[in-house]
């Protein structure tokens, strides 16, 4: 004979449902990702993305995976949670790439168990063969971040129609803004611009947004007397 009352049975069902929701809930919601862009300069080396998030449920293994256009793994870093005692246990080294992980559970927002700060970097140059590759970050089974990476050269002319010599460049290429003979490089505030530039990680030329080619001797039309 079943002595459990229907009311108690319903309580057990609700409790079980709540537990299922808790353990199925995303543990990496609303991460802060820096930077937000997907475009990078060809041959870039350095930090790609930094992610900060605070799970509200439990700590788990943290995994970065860098995959090629076909989805094959290029580099994978997993930081074991070690059952929560130190959720950022060292990952296995992968030549040409690196990942860092820091975990903090003091002075954190209410309602979370701790906060992660993790970053993925490349020491191998991101040549054209890495174009359209994908970088992903997963905490347990919860996706924190996924980004398709677009690689391109710094172009000429710039967005302000300023020619650059050489006409294209990869990351850190040294170059010069090169205005036509009948014009001079000026900053937007009217001061003489610096012609030296270099290709930045953003696939833009340094200072390209603040310079323009203006006529060397611009004509200023003054109002005639009496007007």
C-alpha beads as a LAMMPS data file, in Angstrom:
LAMMPS data file: protein, C-alpha beads

227 atoms
226 bonds

1 atom types
1 bond types

-500.0 500.0 xlo xhi
-500.0 500.0 ylo yhi
-500.0 500.0 zlo zhi

Masses

1 110.0

Atoms # bond

1 1 1 0.000 0.000 0.000
2 1 1 1.340 3.417 -0.965
3 1 1 1.300 5.678 2.106
4 1 1 2.721 8.766 0.382
5 1 1 0.104 11.475 0.023
6 1 1 -0.534 13.101 -3.378
7 1 1 0.557 16.469 -1.964
8 1 1 3.905 15.051 -0.827
9 1 1 4.343 13.352 -4.203
10 1 1 3.839 16.697 -5.939
11 1 1 6.448 18.298 -3.664
12 1 1 8.962 15.595 -4.617
13 1 1 8.202 16.138 -8.303
14 1 1 8.665 19.900 -7.979
15 1 1 11.943 19.456 -6.078
16 1 1 13.233 17.005 -8.695
17 1 1 12.227 19.379 -11.501
18 1 1 14.024 22.247 -9.754
19 1 1 17.195 20.173 -9.416
20 1 1 17.047 19.293 -13.120
21 1 1 16.670 22.968 -14.031
22 1 1 19.600 23.963 -11.809
23 1 1 21.972 21.393 -13.260
24 1 1 20.816 22.021 -16.819
25 1 1 21.070 25.802 -16.508
26 1 1 23.765 27.583 -18.502
27 1 1 26.851 28.210 -16.385
28 1 1 28.329 30.791 -18.726
29 1 1 25.568 33.299 -19.374
30 1 1 26.298 36.920 -20.302
31 1 1 30.101 36.704 -20.599
32 1 1 32.121 39.868 -21.193
33 1 1 34.260 39.392 -24.313
34 1 1 37.146 41.661 -25.344
35 1 1 37.407 42.656 -28.141
36 1 1 34.031 42.221 -29.848
37 1 1 35.312 42.282 -33.424
38 1 1 35.997 39.262 -35.651
39 1 1 38.479 40.878 -38.097
40 1 1 42.222 40.573 -37.512
41 1 1 45.296 41.518 -39.539
42 1 1 47.070 38.815 -41.499
43 1 1 50.107 37.397 -39.659
44 1 1 48.800 38.653 -36.313
45 1 1 50.398 37.267 -33.149
46 1 1 49.296 38.017 -29.596
47 1 1 46.148 37.821 -27.507
48 1 1 42.970 37.168 -29.470
49 1 1 40.141 37.226 -26.936
50 1 1 39.687 37.671 -23.202
51 1 1 36.489 36.392 -21.581
52 1 1 35.123 37.171 -18.118
53 1 1 32.111 35.368 -16.654
54 1 1 30.663 34.363 -13.291
55 1 1 28.759 31.039 -13.135
56 1 1 25.884 30.899 -10.685
57 1 1 25.719 27.112 -10.399
58 1 1 29.003 25.233 -10.129
59 1 1 32.541 25.315 -11.456
60 1 1 33.462 22.919 -14.227
61 1 1 36.203 22.201 -16.742
62 1 1 37.007 25.197 -18.938
63 1 1 38.024 24.456 -22.542
64 1 1 39.317 26.658 -25.362
65 1 1 39.284 25.059 -28.822
66 1 1 40.708 26.586 -31.989
67 1 1 39.420 24.879 -35.139
68 1 1 40.134 25.216 -38.839
69 1 1 37.601 25.879 -41.594
70 1 1 36.659 22.175 -41.705
71 1 1 36.179 21.911 -37.940
72 1 1 39.413 20.044 -37.183
73 1 1 41.147 20.978 -33.934
74 1 1 44.233 23.172 -34.274
75 1 1 44.765 23.742 -30.556
76 1 1 42.789 22.708 -27.464
77 1 1 43.357 23.875 -23.886
78 1 1 41.384 22.374 -21.006
79 1 1 41.623 23.736 -17.471
80 1 1 40.343 20.932 -15.181
81 1 1 38.079 22.072 -12.367
82 1 1 39.646 19.639 -9.856
83 1 1 36.223 19.227 -8.236
84 1 1 36.023 22.949 -7.552
85 1 1 39.065 23.241 -5.261
86 1 1 41.023 25.080 -7.956
87 1 1 38.964 25.478 -11.143
88 1 1 41.973 26.736 -13.115
89 1 1 44.333 23.776 -12.985
90 1 1 47.106 24.144 -15.607
91 1 1 46.276 23.085 -19.140
92 1 1 48.566 21.004 -21.367
93 1 1 50.977 23.186 -23.370
94 1 1 50.366 23.486 -27.128
95 1 1 53.292 24.951 -29.144
96 1 1 52.366 28.124 -31.011
97 1 1 49.358 28.905 -28.811
98 1 1 48.607 29.745 -25.198
99 1 1 45.652 30.135 -22.867
100 1 1 45.398 31.570 -19.379
101 1 1 42.816 31.051 -16.656
102 1 1 42.228 32.861 -13.371
103 1 1 39.454 32.090 -10.894
104 1 1 38.289 34.313 -8.055
105 1 1 35.642 33.569 -5.431
106 1 1 36.208 36.533 -3.105
107 1 1 34.551 39.923 -3.428
108 1 1 32.272 38.626 -6.175
109 1 1 28.683 39.611 -7.051
110 1 1 25.877 38.034 -5.042
111 1 1 24.353 34.874 -6.467
112 1 1 27.482 33.500 -8.171
113 1 1 29.983 30.864 -7.054
114 1 1 33.046 32.579 -8.535
115 1 1 34.355 34.456 -11.560
116 1 1 36.663 33.392 -14.388
117 1 1 39.042 35.544 -16.405
118 1 1 40.470 33.587 -19.308
119 1 1 42.297 34.479 -22.524
120 1 1 43.493 32.782 -25.709
121 1 1 46.627 33.913 -27.566
122 1 1 48.614 32.907 -30.631
123 1 1 52.390 32.967 -31.009
124 1 1 52.228 31.407 -34.473
125 1 1 51.386 33.936 -37.186
126 1 1 47.769 33.817 -38.330
127 1 1 48.468 33.405 -42.032
128 1 1 45.772 33.217 -44.703
129 1 1 45.401 29.468 -44.071
130 1 1 43.720 30.343 -40.748
131 1 1 41.070 32.529 -42.390
132 1 1 37.524 31.554 -41.337
133 1 1 38.855 29.460 -38.446
134 1 1 36.752 29.308 -35.272
135 1 1 37.636 29.903 -31.636
136 1 1 35.333 28.522 -28.949
137 1 1 35.182 28.584 -25.153
138 1 1 33.102 26.055 -23.213
139 1 1 32.504 25.782 -19.458
140 1 1 31.384 22.225 -18.771
141 1 1 28.728 21.755 -21.460
142 1 1 27.775 25.428 -21.600
143 1 1 29.037 27.502 -24.530
144 1 1 30.578 30.778 -23.361
145 1 1 31.895 32.146 -26.621
146 1 1 32.315 31.209 -30.284
147 1 1 33.813 33.438 -32.953
148 1 1 34.555 32.942 -36.629
149 1 1 37.845 34.733 -37.368
150 1 1 38.308 36.839 -40.503
151 1 1 41.887 37.636 -41.564
152 1 1 42.785 40.403 -44.001
153 1 1 45.624 42.721 -44.970
154 1 1 45.676 46.433 -44.192
155 1 1 44.450 47.980 -47.476
156 1 1 45.220 51.053 -49.568
157 1 1 43.694 53.563 -49.899
158 1 1 42.365 54.017 -46.385
159 1 1 38.748 54.631 -45.399
160 1 1 39.496 58.368 -45.891
161 1 1 40.906 57.674 -49.368
162 1 1 44.543 58.231 -48.357
163 1 1 47.008 56.115 -50.393
164 1 1 49.501 53.996 -48.446
165 1 1 52.939 52.827 -49.555
166 1 1 53.285 49.843 -49.665
167 1 1 49.731 49.383 -50.897
168 1 1 48.926 46.547 -48.476
169 1 1 50.490 45.088 -45.387
170 1 1 50.292 42.358 -42.784
171 1 1 50.422 42.867 -39.027
172 1 1 53.113 45.358 -37.922
173 1 1 54.102 46.276 -41.497
174 1 1 55.758 49.715 -41.457
175 1 1 54.416 52.034 -44.156
176 1 1 53.774 55.657 -45.084
177 1 1 50.703 57.635 -46.007
178 1 1 51.457 58.899 -49.506
179 1 1 49.307 61.774 -50.751
180 1 1 49.339 62.775 -54.456
181 1 1 51.815 65.500 -55.472
182 1 1 49.182 68.243 -55.448
183 1 1 48.076 67.508 -51.867
184 1 1 49.468 67.267 -48.338
185 1 1 48.649 64.994 -45.421
186 1 1 46.714 66.770 -42.695
187 1 1 45.108 65.681 -39.457
188 1 1 41.396 66.321 -39.081
189 1 1 42.169 69.275 -36.789
190 1 1 44.141 71.001 -39.555
191 1 1 47.642 70.233 -38.270
192 1 1 50.205 68.530 -40.492
193 1 1 49.857 64.765 -40.349
194 1 1 52.579 62.220 -39.628
195 1 1 53.152 60.116 -42.736
196 1 1 54.588 57.126 -40.812
197 1 1 52.119 54.362 -40.007
198 1 1 51.913 50.626 -39.387
199 1 1 49.386 47.833 -39.823
200 1 1 47.449 47.264 -36.593
201 1 1 45.831 44.100 -35.228
202 1 1 42.472 45.457 -36.428
203 1 1 43.651 45.301 -40.082
204 1 1 43.674 49.111 -40.144
205 1 1 46.577 51.509 -40.564
206 1 1 47.606 53.389 -37.444
207 1 1 45.993 56.874 -37.420
208 1 1 44.162 56.227 -40.703
209 1 1 40.916 57.611 -39.304
210 1 1 42.380 60.996 -38.359
211 1 1 44.291 61.916 -41.542
212 1 1 43.246 63.114 -45.000
213 1 1 44.942 64.393 -48.137
214 1 1 44.132 68.080 -48.637
215 1 1 45.305 70.480 -51.376
216 1 1 48.799 71.758 -50.578
217 1 1 47.690 75.394 -50.937
218 1 1 43.954 75.432 -50.334
219 1 1 42.118 78.452 -51.671
220 1 1 40.045 80.302 -49.105
221 1 1 37.148 82.232 -50.595
222 1 1 36.653 85.461 -48.629
223 1 1 33.530 87.590 -49.055
224 1 1 34.066 90.664 -51.243
225 1 1 33.787 94.145 -49.626
226 1 1 30.238 95.320 -49.228
227 1 1 28.769 91.797 -49.213

Bonds

1 1 1 2
2 1 2 3
3 1 3 4
4 1 4 5
5 1 5 6
6 1 6 7
7 1 7 8
8 1 8 9
9 1 9 10
10 1 10 11
11 1 11 12
12 1 12 13
13 1 13 14
14 1 14 15
15 1 15 16
16 1 16 17
17 1 17 18
18 1 18 19
19 1 19 20
20 1 20 21
21 1 21 22
22 1 22 23
23 1 23 24
24 1 24 25
25 1 25 26
26 1 26 27
27 1 27 28
28 1 28 29
29 1 29 30
30 1 30 31
31 1 31 32
32 1 32 33
33 1 33 34
34 1 34 35
35 1 35 36
36 1 36 37
37 1 37 38
38 1 38 39
39 1 39 40
40 1 40 41
41 1 41 42
42 1 42 43
43 1 43 44
44 1 44 45
45 1 45 46
46 1 46 47
47 1 47 48
48 1 48 49
49 1 49 50
50 1 50 51
51 1 51 52
52 1 52 53
53 1 53 54
54 1 54 55
55 1 55 56
56 1 56 57
57 1 57 58
58 1 58 59
59 1 59 60
60 1 60 61
61 1 61 62
62 1 62 63
63 1 63 64
64 1 64 65
65 1 65 66
66 1 66 67
67 1 67 68
68 1 68 69
69 1 69 70
70 1 70 71
71 1 71 72
72 1 72 73
73 1 73 74
74 1 74 75
75 1 75 76
76 1 76 77
77 1 77 78
78 1 78 79
79 1 79 80
80 1 80 81
81 1 81 82
82 1 82 83
83 1 83 84
84 1 84 85
85 1 85 86
86 1 86 87
87 1 87 88
88 1 88 89
89 1 89 90
90 1 90 91
91 1 91 92
92 1 92 93
93 1 93 94
94 1 94 95
95 1 95 96
96 1 96 97
97 1 97 98
98 1 98 99
99 1 99 100
100 1 100 101
101 1 101 102
102 1 102 103
103 1 103 104
104 1 104 105
105 1 105 106
106 1 106 107
107 1 107 108
108 1 108 109
109 1 109 110
110 1 110 111
111 1 111 112
112 1 112 113
113 1 113 114
114 1 114 115
115 1 115 116
116 1 116 117
117 1 117 118
118 1 118 119
119 1 119 120
120 1 120 121
121 1 121 122
122 1 122 123
123 1 123 124
124 1 124 125
125 1 125 126
126 1 126 127
127 1 127 128
128 1 128 129
129 1 129 130
130 1 130 131
131 1 131 132
132 1 132 133
133 1 133 134
134 1 134 135
135 1 135 136
136 1 136 137
137 1 137 138
138 1 138 139
139 1 139 140
140 1 140 141
141 1 141 142
142 1 142 143
143 1 143 144
144 1 144 145
145 1 145 146
146 1 146 147
147 1 147 148
148 1 148 149
149 1 149 150
150 1 150 151
151 1 151 152
152 1 152 153
153 1 153 154
154 1 154 155
155 1 155 156
156 1 156 157
157 1 157 158
158 1 158 159
159 1 159 160
160 1 160 161
161 1 161 162
162 1 162 163
163 1 163 164
164 1 164 165
165 1 165 166
166 1 166 167
167 1 167 168
168 1 168 169
169 1 169 170
170 1 170 171
171 1 171 172
172 1 172 173
173 1 173 174
174 1 174 175
175 1 175 176
176 1 176 177
177 1 177 178
178 1 178 179
179 1 179 180
180 1 180 181
181 1 181 182
182 1 182 183
183 1 183 184
184 1 184 185
185 1 185 186
186 1 186 187
187 1 187 188
188 1 188 189
189 1 189 190
190 1 190 191
191 1 191 192
192 1 192 193
193 1 193 194
194 1 194 195
195 1 195 196
196 1 196 197
197 1 197 198
198 1 198 199
199 1 199 200
200 1 200 201
201 1 201 202
202 1 202 203
203 1 203 204
204 1 204 205
205 1 205 206
206 1 206 207
207 1 207 208
208 1 208 209
209 1 209 210
210 1 210 211
211 1 211 212
212 1 212 213
213 1 213 214
214 1 214 215
215 1 215 216
216 1 216 217
217 1 217 218
218 1 218 219
219 1 219 220
220 1 220 221
221 1 221 222
222 1 222 223
223 1 223 224
224 1 224 225
225 1 225 226
226 1 226 227
